[in-house]
């Protein structure tokens, strides 16, 4: 029973009050008796006839001090228990909520009142529960997406192999090439997963040195030029200066290629994709914008999550693997920068801020 928090708090509060009152009472009683005794020794013998009066006065003072101490202790007991319960009640609720969260009930929340540290603790616990709930949802979704990504090419390969085995299909170069494409899809998916895992490991490091930003952007644009011409989309990079930044050239090129691929995928024919530079006081910001349909407000906060795609059909041919932007975020953060996206009716814009 004494393990209950409010009882321990009450004992501490009342114990401190009792100690203070006891010290006050003892000192007051001894001081009163001492000064009255000294007074009686210093007065003339004729005045000692007042001794009974002084004895009554001393008794009255001592009784007053003791009664005051007793009632003070009683008041301290009442106030201590009240405040102990008031302080411990939200803490107990938080403990119960934390136990429910640890047992898997991630929808557990605590009510918070006021703006003190206890209320902030409750708010932090609620925020933690929300984040855990969201991460659990993302993990479940990711598991389903991985299963789907693997199942689709494997099912296609199985049907093709079965058709070839049963003699339904002749092993023509076109059909063999179709099987190879499915194998390539599997290899690419595994490679992307492996790359993300490497980036998550503590051993992951960049090979950084000073590089010309315009040169890196130009190389990334050259790699994407054929794809843009094939789809009939214009690629423009304007205002990109020769500023030199500390970066891993290959990884920065990978970031730009991933973002340009994403922009090209969502930009219709005769559209435009732009790469622009915006100089800030201590950083350089690259903006990759397109003239596509943009990103919906409900999808925007999650586009950098693994396997997340706004296309709920989860068709890899129309929605990609859902890992390109996750790789971009990891690499930008490894460079000490940040990446975010904005969108409206005129298209999507991705921002990469890199420190000078």
C-alpha positions in Angstrom: 0.0 0.0 0.0 2.9 2.4 0.8 4.2 1.9 -2.7 1.5 4.2 -3.9 3.0 7.4 -5.2 0.6 9.9 -3.5 1.2 8.3 -0.1 4.9 8.6 -0.5 4.6 12.3 -1.6 2.2 13.0 1.3 4.7 11.4 3.8 7.5 13.6 2.3 5.4 16.8 2.5 4.0 16.2 6.0 7.4 15.0 7.2 9.1 18.2 6.1 6.3 20.3 7.6 6.4 18.3 10.9 10.2 18.7 11.1 9.9 22.5 10.7 7.1 22.8 13.2 8.9 20.6 15.7 12.1 22.6 15.5 10.1 25.8 15.9 8.2 24.5 18.9 11.3 23.2 20.7 13.3 26.3 20.2 10.3 28.5 21.2 9.6 26.5 24.4 13.3 26.6 25.5 13.7 30.2 24.6 10.5 31.2 26.5 11.5 29.3 29.6 15.1 30.6 29.5 14.2 34.2 29.2 11.5 34.1 31.9 14.0 32.3 34.3 16.6 35.0 33.6 14.1 37.7 34.2 13.1 36.2 37.6 16.8 36.0 38.6 17.4 39.6 37.7 14.4 41.2 39.5 14.5 42.4 43.1 13.3 40.1 45.9 10.2 42.3 46.3 9.2 41.6 42.7 9.5 37.8 43.2 5.9 37.9 44.5 5.0 37.9 40.8 6.5 34.5 40.4 3.1 32.7 40.2 2.0 35.2 37.5 5.2 34.5 35.5 4.7 30.7 35.9 1.2 31.1 34.5 2.4 33.3 31.7 5.1 30.7 30.9 2.6 27.9 30.9 0.2 29.8 28.7 3.0 30.6 26.2 4.2 27.0 26.1 0.7 25.7 25.7 0.0 28.2 22.9 3.2 27.1 21.1 2.4 23.4 21.4 -1.3 23.9 20.3 -0.1 26.0 17.4 2.4 23.3 16.4 -0.3 20.6 16.7 -2.8 22.4 14.6 -0.1 23.3 12.1 0.8 19.6 11.8 -2.9 18.7 11.2 -3.2 21.4 8.5 0.0 20.2 6.9 -1.4 16.7 6.9 -4.6 17.8 5.1 -2.8 20.0 2.6 0.0 17.5 2.0 -2.4 14.6 1.2 -4.4 17.0 -1.1 -1.4 18.2 -3.1 0.2 14.8 -3.1 -2.9 13.3 -4.8 -3.2 16.2 -7.2 0.5 15.9 -8.2 0.5 12.1 -8.4 -2.9 11.7 -10.3 -1.6 12.8 -13.7 1.6 10.8 -13.2 -0.3 7.7 -12.4 -2.5 8.2 -15.5 0.7 8.6 -17.6 2.1 5.4 -16.1 -1.1 3.5 -16.9 -1.0 5.0 -20.5 2.6 4.0 -20.9 1.8 0.4 -19.8 -1.0 0.2 -22.3 1.3 1.5 -25.0 4.0 -1.0 -24.1 1.4 -3.8 -24.3 0.5 -2.7 -27.8 -2.4 -0.3 -27.3 -0.9 2.6 -29.3 -4.1 4.5 -29.3 -3.7 5.2 -25.5 -3.7 8.9 -24.7 -3.6 11.0 -21.5 -5.5 14.2 -20.8 -3.3 17.2 -20.2 -4.3 20.3 -18.3 -2.3 23.5 -17.7 1.1 24.5 -19.0 3.5 23.1 -16.3 6.2 20.4 -16.7 3.7 17.6 -15.9 1.4 18.8 -18.7 4.4 19.0 -21.1 5.3 15.4 -20.1 1.8 14.3 -20.9 1.9 16.1 -24.3 5.2 14.4 -25.0 3.8 11.0 -24.1 0.8 11.6 -26.4 3.2 12.7 -29.2 5.3 9.6 -28.7 2.2 7.4 -28.9 1.1 9.1 -32.1 4.6 8.6 -33.6 4.6 4.9 -32.6 1.2 4.4 -34.1 2.2 6.0 -37.3 5.5 4.0 -37.5 3.6 0.8 -36.9 1.2 1.7 -39.7 4.2 2.5 -42.0 5.9 -0.8 -41.1 2.8 -2.7 -41.9 2.3 -0.8 -45.1 6.0 -1.4 -46.0 5.7 -5.1 -45.4 2.7 -5.3 -47.6 4.5 -3.2 -50.3 7.6 -5.4 -50.2 5.5 -8.5 -50.5 3.7 -6.9 -53.4 6.9 -5.7 -55.1 8.4 -9.2 -54.9 5.2 -11.1 -55.7 4.4 -9.2 -59.0 7.6 -10.0 -60.9 7.9 -13.5 -59.4 4.3 -14.3 -60.5 5.0 -13.0 -64.0 8.2 -15.1 -64.2 6.4 -18.2 -62.9 3.7 -17.8 -65.5 6.2 -17.3 -68.3 8.3 -20.2 -67.2 5.3 -22.4 -66.9 4.1 -21.4 -70.4 7.6 -22.2 -71.8 7.8 -25.5 -70.0 4.3 -26.6 -71.2 5.1 -25.7 -74.7 2.4 -23.0 -74.8 5.0 -20.4 -75.7 8.0 -20.7 -78.0 11.2 -19.4 -76.3 11.5 -16.4 -78.7 14.0 -13.6 -77.9 11.1 -11.2 -77.1 9.7 -13.5 -74.5 13.1 -14.2 -73.0 13.7 -10.5 -72.9 10.4 -10.0 -71.0 11.6 -12.5 -68.4 14.9 -10.7 -68.1 13.1 -7.4 -67.5 11.3 -9.0 -64.5 14.6 -10.3 -63.2 16.0 -6.8 -63.6 13.1 -5.4 -61.6 13.8 -7.8 -58.8 17.5 -7.0 -58.8 16.8 -3.2 -58.7 14.4 -3.6 -55.8 16.9 -5.6 -53.8 19.7 -3.1 -54.6 17.5 -0.2 -53.5 16.7 -2.0 -50.2 20.3 -2.9 -49.7 21.4 0.7 -50.4 18.9 2.1 -47.8 20.1 -0.4 -45.2 23.7 0.7 -45.9 22.8 4.3 -45.4 21.1 3.4 -42.1 24.3 1.8 -40.8 26.8 3.7 -38.6 29.6 2.7 -41.0 28.0 4.7 -43.9 30.3 7.6 -44.9 30.5 10.0 -47.8 33.6 10.7 -49.9 33.4 14.5 -49.7 35.5 17.1 -51.3 35.0 20.5 -52.9 33.0 20.2 -56.1 31.6 22.7 -58.6 27.8 22.7 -58.3 27.1 23.6 -61.9 29.3 20.7 -63.1 27.4 18.2 -60.9 24.0 19.5 -62.1 25.2 19.4 -65.7 26.3 15.7 -65.4 23.0 14.7 -63.9 21.1 16.6 -66.6 23.2 14.8 -69.3 22.3 11.4 -67.8 18.6 12.3 -68.0 18.7 14.0 -71.4 17.7 11.0 -73.5 14.7 10.2 -71.3 13.5 13.8 -71.4 13.8 13.9 -75.2 11.9 10.6 -75.5 9.0 11.8 -73.5 9.0 15.3 -75.0 9.6 17.2 -71.7 12.0 20.2 -71.5 14.7 20.1 -68.9 16.1 23.5 -68.0 18.7 24.4 -65.4 19.0 28.1 -64.9 21.0 30.3 -62.6 23.1 27.4 -61.3 26.5 29.1 -60.4 30.0 27.8 -60.1 29.8 27.8 -56.4 31.9 25.1 -54.8 30.5 22.9 -52.0 31.8 20.1 -49.9 30.0 17.1 -51.3 30.3 13.5 -52.5 30.0 14.1 -56.3 28.6 10.6 -57.1 26.0 10.7 -54.3 24.9 14.3 -55.2 24.5 13.2 -58.8 22.4 10.3 -57.5 20.2 12.7 -55.6 19.6 14.9 -58.6 19.0 11.9 -61.0 16.4 10.5 -58.5 14.6 13.9 -58.3 14.8 14.5 -62.0 13.4 11.0 -62.7 10.6 11.6 -60.3 9.8 15.0 -61.9 9.9 13.5 -65.4 7.6 10.6 -64.4 4.9 13.1 -63.2 5.3 15.7 -66.0 3.2 15.3 -69.1 4.6 15.6 -72.6 5.5 19.2 -73.6 5.8 20.0 -69.9 8.9 21.6 -68.3 11.2 20.5 -65.5 13.5 23.2 -64.0 16.5 23.2 -61.8 17.2 26.5 -60.1 19.6 27.8 -57.6 18.7 30.1 -54.7 21.6 31.5 -52.6 21.1 32.0 -48.9 23.3 33.5 -46.2 25.0 30.2 -45.2 23.6 27.8 -47.7 22.7 27.1 -51.3 19.2 25.9 -52.1 18.5 23.9 -55.3 14.9 23.8 -56.5 13.6 21.1 -58.8 10.2 22.0 -60.1 7.8 20.4 -62.6 4.6 21.3 -64.4 2.8 18.1 -63.4 -0.4 17.6 -61.4 1.4 18.2 -58.1 1.2 16.2 -54.9 -2.0 15.9 -52.8 -1.9 17.5 -49.4 -2.6 14.1 -47.7 0.4 12.5 -49.4 2.9 15.4 -49.0 4.0 14.6 -45.4 4.8 11.0 -46.3 6.5 11.1 -49.7 10.0 10.6 -48.3 8.9 7.4 -46.4 10.1 4.0 -47.8 7.7 2.4 -50.3 5.2 5.3 -49.9 3.4 6.1 -53.1 0.5 8.4 -53.7 -0.7 6.0 -56.3 -2.8 3.7 -54.1 -3.0 1.1 -56.9 0.7 0.3 -56.1 1.5 -0.3 -59.7 5.3 -0.2 -60.1 5.0 0.8 -63.7 3.0 3.9 -62.8 4.2 4.5 -59.2 7.8 3.4 -59.1 9.3 1.5 -56.2 8.6 4.2 -53.6 12.2 4.2 -52.5 13.8 6.9 -54.7 12.8 9.8 -52.4 13.7 7.9 -49.3 17.2 7.5 -50.7 17.3 11.2 -51.6 16.4 12.2 -48.0 19.1 9.9 -46.5 21.8 11.3 -48.8 20.9 14.9 -48.4 20.9 14.5 -44.6 24.3 12.7 -44.8 25.6 15.9 -46.5 24.3 17.9 -43.5 21.5 19.4 -45.6 17.7 19.1 -45.7 15.1 18.3 -48.3 11.4 19.1 -48.4 8.6 19.4 -51.0 5.8 21.8 -51.8 3.0 21.5 -54.2 0.1 23.4 -55.7 -1.9 23.3 -58.9 1.1 24.4 -61.0 3.1 21.4 -60.0 5.5 20.0 -57.4 8.7 21.6 -56.1 11.5 19.8 -54.3 14.0 21.9 -52.3 17.6 20.8 -51.4 19.4 23.0 -49.0 23.1 22.4 -48.7 25.5 24.2 -46.3 28.1 26.4 -47.9 
